[in-house]
Structure formats: structure tokens, C-alpha cells
Amino acid sequence: MCHDDDALPPQPPDPGPVARHGHLELRAGDGNVLAAYEAVPETVRRGNLILLPDRRGLHPFYFRLAQAFAAAGFHTVAFDYFGRTAGTSDRGEGFPWGEHGMYLQPDHVLADARAAAERLRAAQDAPVLSVGFCMGGGHSWRLAASDLGLAGAIGLYGLPGMVYGVLDQLTAPIQIHVAGNDMVSPVHAFEALARHLEERGKAFDMHVYEGAPHAYFDEHYTDWAQACQQTWEAMLGFADRVAPARAG
């Protein structure tokens, strides 16, 4: 199960103030109008971040998560996947994401991510990273093989099979976070992906949280609070390493 509406993202270490946050709409190059959520830190310490939700699209967990990334110093834009078939309506618990997900294509996600990147780059000239969760994790890694010019791409409990079609095109480093007790994306599938990445000399690092369940990045999973903090530390370390940004 992906994150539900009541899920609470853990807070980053050393959070800073968030200047503003709220809903907006973006227009992709193919004309799609998509729902998005923006969170802007008082000081952009770590550049720009595109946030890709799980398979349910842009639901309330990702509003809170965008604010958490802003508190960590990223100007963050999270976007929805289903504008082409469902408009910009609410993506709460009752939204039939399965009916719309069957029409979603990687090119759609790329076009929408490009609209988010343009929004971010218009605000400040700083590196852009992506981070995704579950299905969004797979799409985030795929963006590292696109022409978006990302500094790096992060995925938590993503779908490793989504990366195979673009392995040779990966140009940005990727970071992989694996829930050790994930029945959706098991550890052995990520170990196989890591071998393929190593064979091709692709830049990546992988973190496995032994015993952690799918969607462990949630304050309600108190047994996994340490894994959540380790995840934050790894993500921030990755960002600081691949995309050092001047404060602005």
C-alpha cells in the first residue's frame, strides 16, 4: 500500500522556515494542465526539487512532504500525473487512480516534470533534482536519462523494472532507497538492478533498510524512525554532493 491521506512525512534534520506553500496549476508542452503544489523555503539552501508522488497522484501526503523538503532548503514543486484524463480535481482517498493510471505514459511524466522544472528554474538559477516515491521513484530514476539536465534523481521503494529501458541513457547519478521487507519491490530486484548499473559504470548509491515495510517513510511507523532519519541524511548528503547550491 502506498501512502494514505493520514500519513505524515518525517521531518528533516535542522529544518528551516518555509516562506510560502500552496496549490498551483502548470501547463506542459503538450498542452496538459496539471495540478501541482509548491513549497518555497525562506532561504533556498539546496536548490530546486521536483517531487513525484506515488501511484495515487498528488494527494495530501505530498503537500506535507513538499513542505518538509522546503524546510530542508529546497524550492519544491510536486505534481500530479492525471491531468490528461482527470483534470485537476481532488486526489483524495476516493480518487480512482487505477482507472487513470492505465493511460499514463513515461512521456507524459517527462512533459509534466519539464513544466515543474521550468517553474523552478524561472525562480532561481540552481541545480534541479528529482525525488519520487513508489511508482514515482521509478519515474524519478528515469528522469536521470532524460534531457531535463537533472543534477541527480532519488527514489524511495520505487519500481526497479522501470529503469531497465533507459539504463544506457542515464547521465545523472541516482540514489536508491530500498525497504528491506517490501513485497512490492523486493531487495533482490534492486540487487539485480545494481549489478546492471555497475556493469555500465553508472553513478549510483543504494541504501537498504532491513525489515522496513513499503512506504516506511511515515511518522506513524514509529519502529522505523531511525530508518527515516537515515533516509533524510542520505538524501541531503546526495544533494549536497551532486548539486552544491549557493544560498539565495
N, C-alpha and C positions, 0 to 999 in steps of 0.2 A: 504494500500500500504506500502510495506517495503521501506527501504532507497534506493534512486536512486543514480546515479553516481555523481550528483552535491551536494549531502548532505554533510554538514560539521559538524563533531562532535564538541561539545563544549569543551573547554579546561579545564583541571583540575585546581583546586586551587594550588597555589605555584608550578608551573611546573619547572622541572629541565632540564638540557641539555640532548639531545639524542645523543649518541655516533655514532650509525650507524643504518641503516634500509635498507631493501630491500627484494627482492624475493628469494625464495629457493624452492627446492623440497625435500620432505620427502618420506620415504618408510615405509609403515605399515607392521605389522607382517604377513598379508595375501598376501603380495606382491604388494599391490596397491601403485602406485606412485602418490603422491598428491601435488598440488600446495600449497605453504604456503608463509607467509610474516612475517618477523621477525623485531622487533624493540628493540634495546638494549639501556638502559639509561647509561649515563656516570657513575652513581652510582646506583646500584641495592638496592633501599631503601625498597622495599616491596616484594621482592622475584619474583616468576615466575607466569605467567598468560597465560592460553590457551584461545584464543578468537574465539568464534563460531559465524559465520555470520548468516544473515537471510536466507530465502529460496532461494535467488538468488546465494548463494555461495560467493566466495572470490572476491568481486568486489571493485572498488576504494574507497568507503566509509570506508572499513575496513583497507585499507592501512593507511589512515589518522588516523583512530581510534587506530590502533596498535601504531602509533607514539604518540598519546595522552596518552595512558596507559604507554608507556615508559617514557614520560615526568613526569608522576605521580610516577615513580620509579619501575615499573615492567619490567622485561625481558619478552617480549610478543611475542608469536607465534600465528598468526591467520592462520587457514587452510581452505581449500576448501573441499566440500562434494562429488564432482562428478568425481573424478579421474577414478573410475572404468568404467564409461560409456562415459566420455567426455575427458579423458586425462587431460592435464594441460593447455588447451587453454584459451583464454581470456574469462572473465565472465562479459563483459560489458552489456550495455542495450539490445543488440540483442541476448544474450545467451538464448536458450530455456530451462530455468531451469525446467519448468513443465514437459517436456519430460523425463528429467533425474531424477527429484525428485521422480517419482513414483517407481523407483528401489532402492531408498535409504533406508537402514535398520538401526535401532539403533546399531546393532553390527558393521556396517561399521563406524559409527561415533565414537564409542568407540575405534576401532582399529586405526583410524586416530588420535584421541585425544591422544592415548597412544604414537604414534610416536612423536607428539608435546611435550608431557611430557618428553619423553626420551631426546629430543633435549635440553629442558630447564634444566633438571637435570644434563646433561653432562656438562653444563656450570657452574652451581653453586649448591651447596647443600643447597637448600632453599625451603620453602613451595610452593606448587603449588595450585593455584586457577583457576577456570574457570568462564568465563562470556560470556553470549550469548544473542542474540537479536532476537525477534520474534521466528521463528522455532528454532533458535539456543538457545534461552532461555530455551525452553523445554528440549532440549538435554543437556544443561549445568546442569540443575537440576538433570537429570537422571544420569549424571556422578557422582553425590554425592552418588549414590547407587552402584557404580562400584568398581573394585579393583585397581583403579588408585591411591588411597591414597591421594585424594584431601583434602586440609585444609578447603575448602568451595566452594560453587557454587552459582553464581549470574545469574539472568535472568531478562531482561527487556522486558515487554509486550510479554512474552512467551506464550506457549500454555499449560494451566494447565492440560488438559487431558493427556498429555504425561507423567505426573508424577505418575498417579494412579497405573500403573502396577508395580512400584518399591517402593511404599510407605514404605513397611515394610523393605526394604533393605537399606533405606537411613541411612548412617553412618556419613556423613559430614553435617554441618549446611548449610542451603540455605538462600538466600536473594531474595525477590520477589519485583519487581518494576512494578506497575500497572498504565497504562494510564486510567484516570477516564472516558474518553469518547471514549474508544476503542470498536468498534463494532466487531472486530475480537476476542478479548479475554476480555469479559466484566467483570466488577467488581464482579458481583455475582458469576461468575465461580471461581474467586480467593477466595472469601469468603468461598465457599464450600470446596475448597482445604485446606484453613487454618484450618477449623474445623477438617478435616481428619488428618492433621498434628498434631494438638493439641491432638486429641484423642489418637494418637500413641506416644505422648511425643517426637516428633521430633523437633530438634532445627531449628528455622527459624525466620526471621523477614520480615514484609511486609510493603511496602510504597505505598500509593495511591496518585496520583497527580490529584486532582479533575479537571475535564474538559479537561485534556490534551488528545490530539489525539494519535492514534497509531503512532509509530516512532517519538515521540516528541523530542527525543534526537538528535537535529539537530539545528545548529545555525540559520538556516533560519526561524525557528519557534520562532520569537523574543518574542511573547507573553508568551512563556514557558521557558524563560531564567532562571527564578528563580527555576523552577522545575528541569531544567538541573543541576544547581549548587547544589541543594539539593540531586539530584541523585548521583553526584560525591561525595559529603560529606558522604552520606550513604555508598556508595561502599567502599570508602577509610577507613571509620570507621570500617566497617565489616572486611576488610582485616587486618587492624591493630589489631583487636580484636581476630580473629580466627587464624591468621597466622603471629604473630610478627616475623619479619625477621631482622637479623643483617645486617647493611650496608656492602657492599662489593665492 
